[in-house]
């Protein structure tokens, strides 16, 4: 697990993985090694998706529009998630 003060390399890797999963779900791809992705794919029929980021010191609950996920690069999504993980007040603004 991580905290907001964890190594930027570790936080970046986690944010990259989350962004990759969100982009795959947006494309309705099923990744067999990730059983929870089917829930994200099923949520694709709604305008937004809510997902959680579990950390040692907090749990982030993030809601995003699928349109935003579609229109944002994987790198952009990872940067947004990373900002939230590091408690950047300007993440996504």
Order of alpha helices (4+ residues) and beta strands (2+ residues): alpha-alpha-beta-beta-alpha-alpha
